[in-house]
Amino acid sequence: MILHTLTQVQDLPMSVAEAWAFFCAPANLQAITPPDIRFEFIGDHSGPMYESRILRYRIGIAPLVTVNWVTEIKAVRDGHSFVDEQRSGPYAFWHHRHTFETIAGGTRMTDEIHYAVPGGPIGNLLHPLLVRPKLEKIFQFRREELVRRFGTVG
């Protein structure tokens, strides 16, 4: 299995407490996900994140193709970081750490994702052509949506 990493850093003009409250509310995930992903929660997604919480959703990975995705919230450090790990879904491996730190004028949010694609050698060949660009597009949309909602630092 080849492990890939995607890191995105974004400065937000809000306190860590405000950023934490926004990102720890699962309901907000849908609002910062591109519409073409067709993100849809399955079951209860109300309330905040907490360690061992299981979240279930359905996403579109291609036109007319949807998959169920189950993640578990792990390693919660209140007001600082949390991890979501895939239990089942589109990746062979998924570990996403969200970190929040105070900076001048707001909060620095860092997303660090370690992931592996399914399909062995064929999946690895498709990674730079399909998987990585799609993942980068999702996080670029998220970046732009957060700027639209909250503005920028400075």
VMD Tcl script that draws the C-alpha trace (Angstrom):
set ca {
  {0.00 0.00 0.00}
  {1.34 3.41 -1.01}
  {0.50 6.12 1.51}
  {-0.11 9.64 0.16}
  {-0.27 12.90 2.11}
  {-2.24 16.07 1.47}
  {-1.73 19.06 3.76}
  {-3.69 22.29 3.66}
  {-3.13 25.26 5.96}
  {-5.64 28.10 6.17}
  {-5.78 31.14 8.43}
  {-9.25 32.12 9.59}
  {-10.25 35.47 11.15}
  {-11.86 33.94 14.23}
  {-10.86 32.63 17.61}
  {-9.86 29.00 18.08}
  {-13.06 28.53 20.11}
  {-15.17 29.78 17.17}
  {-13.27 27.65 14.63}
  {-13.50 24.62 16.90}
  {-17.26 25.07 17.29}
  {-17.74 25.30 13.52}
  {-15.56 22.34 12.55}
  {-16.74 20.12 15.38}
  {-20.35 20.35 14.22}
  {-20.77 17.53 11.67}
  {-23.71 19.36 10.07}
  {-21.26 22.01 8.78}
  {-19.32 19.45 6.74}
  {-21.98 19.35 4.06}
  {-21.85 23.16 3.67}
  {-18.11 23.12 2.89}
  {-18.19 20.15 0.50}
  {-18.57 20.71 -3.25}
  {-22.13 20.05 -4.50}
  {-20.90 17.63 -7.18}
  {-19.76 15.24 -4.42}
  {-23.46 14.80 -3.55}
  {-22.57 14.55 0.15}
  {-25.45 13.19 2.24}
  {-25.51 12.14 5.90}
  {-26.97 8.77 6.79}
  {-28.48 8.75 10.27}
  {-27.96 11.21 13.11}
  {-25.32 13.88 12.64}
  {-26.51 16.40 15.21}
  {-24.40 17.57 18.11}
  {-20.64 18.02 18.38}
  {-17.71 15.74 17.59}
  {-16.50 13.49 20.37}
  {-14.06 10.64 20.60}
  {-15.40 7.33 19.23}
  {-18.28 9.01 17.42}
  {-19.23 7.17 14.24}
  {-20.43 9.25 11.29}
  {-22.06 7.71 8.23}
  {-22.56 9.43 4.91}
  {-22.95 8.81 1.21}
  {-20.80 10.54 -1.41}
  {-20.64 10.58 -5.18}
  {-17.29 9.38 -6.53}
  {-18.30 9.51 -10.19}
  {-21.44 10.38 -12.17}
  {-24.16 7.96 -11.09}
  {-21.78 6.20 -8.64}
  {-22.21 6.71 -4.89}
  {-20.54 4.95 -1.98}
  {-21.22 4.82 1.72}
  {-18.45 6.18 3.92}
  {-18.12 5.48 7.65}
  {-15.63 7.44 9.74}
  {-14.77 7.38 13.42}
  {-13.66 10.44 15.38}
  {-10.44 9.72 17.24}
  {-7.82 11.48 19.34}
  {-9.89 14.52 20.33}
  {-7.89 17.24 22.10}
  {-10.62 19.73 22.96}
  {-10.00 23.11 21.36}
  {-6.86 21.87 19.59}
  {-7.28 18.86 17.29}
  {-9.25 15.81 16.28}
  {-8.82 12.97 13.83}
  {-11.34 11.28 11.59}
  {-10.43 7.79 10.36}
  {-12.24 5.77 7.73}
  {-13.81 2.54 8.95}
  {-15.27 1.72 5.52}
  {-15.50 3.67 2.31}
  {-13.79 4.71 -0.89}
  {-10.16 4.65 0.31}
  {-7.92 1.75 1.28}
  {-6.76 3.97 4.17}
  {-7.85 7.42 5.44}
  {-6.51 9.35 8.44}
  {-7.42 13.09 8.61}
  {-6.04 15.24 11.41}
  {-7.61 18.69 11.96}
  {-5.48 21.07 14.05}
  {-6.32 24.58 15.29}
  {-3.84 27.07 16.74}
  {-4.03 30.73 17.72}
  {-2.19 33.18 15.45}
  {-2.18 36.96 15.24}
  {-5.63 37.93 13.99}
  {-7.25 34.53 14.23}
  {-6.74 30.80 13.94}
  {-4.49 28.66 11.79}
  {-6.30 25.52 10.73}
  {-4.25 22.65 9.36}
  {-5.70 19.62 7.60}
  {-3.28 16.73 7.23}
  {-4.61 13.72 5.37}
  {-2.79 10.43 4.97}
  {-4.56 8.17 2.52}
  {-4.13 5.18 0.23}
  {-6.18 4.32 -2.82}
  {-7.76 0.91 -3.36}
  {-7.08 -1.27 -6.37}
  {-3.40 -2.06 -5.93}
  {-1.21 -1.14 -8.91}
  {-4.16 0.03 -11.03}
  {-5.39 2.29 -8.22}
  {-1.89 3.70 -7.83}
  {-1.74 4.46 -11.56}
  {-5.09 6.26 -11.36}
  {-4.12 8.22 -8.25}
  {-2.37 11.17 -10.01}
  {-4.94 11.24 -12.81}
  {-8.20 10.98 -10.87}
  {-7.93 10.63 -7.10}
  {-5.42 13.34 -6.17}
  {-6.95 16.02 -8.43}
  {-10.42 15.29 -7.03}
  {-9.17 15.48 -3.45}
  {-7.34 18.75 -4.18}
  {-10.51 20.14 -5.79}
  {-12.53 19.28 -2.67}
  {-10.07 21.07 -0.39}
  {-9.81 24.05 -2.75}
  {-13.61 24.37 -2.66}
  {-13.45 24.17 1.14}
  {-10.79 26.90 1.25}
  {-12.86 29.20 -0.99}
  {-16.08 28.53 0.92}
  {-14.41 29.33 4.24}
  {-13.07 32.62 2.82}
  {-16.56 33.42 1.51}
  {-18.14 32.70 4.90}
  {-15.52 34.09 7.26}
  {-13.08 36.25 5.27}
  {-9.30 36.25 5.60}
  {-6.79 37.19 8.28}
  {-5.18 40.58 7.83}
}
mol new
graphics top color blue
foreach p $ca { graphics top sphere $p radius 0.5 }
foreach p [lrange $ca 0 end-1] q [lrange $ca 1 end] { graphics top cylinder $p $q radius 0.2 }
display resetview
